[in-house]
Amino acid sequence: QVQLVESGGGLVQAGGSLRLACAASGSTLSINAMGWYRQRPGKQRELVALIASGGSPNYAHSVKGRFTISRDDAKNTVWLQMNSLKPEDTAVYYCHAESTRFPYLYWGQGTQVTVSS
């Protein structure tokens, strides 16, 4: 089993920045990819950014050039640096991990990001 704990959400004005962190614990050696999804009000959960071990990051088109995902396998931690935030980035952000072992997918509890205009 893998446990994911997020931190770093909050309220920020448009144009501002926030940095989210997600620490994994448990069977971390089984983790392949880690990343972030978000669920905006009234919308389905969507991919924000994902990075596999030793791989290149993959970003949603809407955040390219503004968000940066990074990962430290030694610390079992992934970060999401969010710059030039827009009101439409307001969402609950979920840490996500993909494992080679059942149940294969893990989610954090979510952290609220609110961007005011």
N, C-alpha and C positions, 0 to 999 in steps of 0.2 A: 504494500500500500504506500501511497505517496500523499503527503499533506502539503498544501500550498497556502501560504499566508501572505496577503497583500498589505501594503501600506502606502501612504503618500497621496491619497485623494484629498479633495477639498474644494473650496470655492476660489475662483480666480477671475479677474476681469479679462475680457477679450484682448488678445495680443500678449497675454502673459504666458507663464510657463509653469509646469508641474512635472515632478518626477515620481513615477510609481515604481515600487519595488515588490518583488515576489520571492519569498524564500521557500525552498522545497526541503522537505525532510522525509525520512522513511527510506523506502527503496529507491533512492535517487540514482543508483547505478543503472536502473532500468529505463531511465528517462532518455528519450531521443530528442524530440523537439520541445521547446517551451515558447510561450508567447502570450499575447493578449487578445482578448475579444472584448466587445462592448455591446451593451444593449441600450439603445436610445429609447426614450418614451414612445410607446406605441409601435415600436419596431422590433424585428427579430434580432437575435444576437448575431453579430457579424465579426469577421476577422479584422483585427487592427494590424497586428504584426506578429510574425512567427520566425523563429530561428532554430535550425537543427544543429546538433553537435557538429562543429567543423564546417557548417554550411553558411551560405549567404542569407541574410534576412529577406523576408518577403513582407511587403507592405500593402495595405489597402490603398487604392488610388487616391482616396480622399485625404490621406495623411502623409503621402510621400513628400519628402522635402521639409516636413514640419516635425515629424516624430522620428525618434531613433531608438531602436531596440538594441540592447547589449546583454551579454550573458557571461557569467563567471562560473565555470563548472566546478572549480575548486570550492567555491562558496555556495554552490547550488542555488544561485540567485540570478534572476533576470530583471532588468530594469526597462522602463519605457520613459524616455525623455520626451516630453511634449512641449513644443514651442509654438509660438504664434497661434495660440488656442483661439477657437471660434465658438460662438454659442452652440453651433450644431455639433460640437464635440461633447456636449453635455450628455452623460450616460453613466451607467454603472459599468465599470471596467473589471473584467474577470481575468485572472491569471489562468493559464491553460498549460497542461503538460501532456505529452504523448509518450506512452510507455511501451516497452516491448512485452510487457506482461499484462495479463488480465487484471483489471477491467480496461486497460489500454488508455483510457482518457480520464484526466483529472481536472477538477476546477477548484479555484479558490472561492471564497465566500463573496467576493465582489467589493469594490470600493467606489464610492460615488465621486464623480468629477462634475462640477457645475461651473460653467463659464457664463458670466454675466456680460450683457452687451453694454 
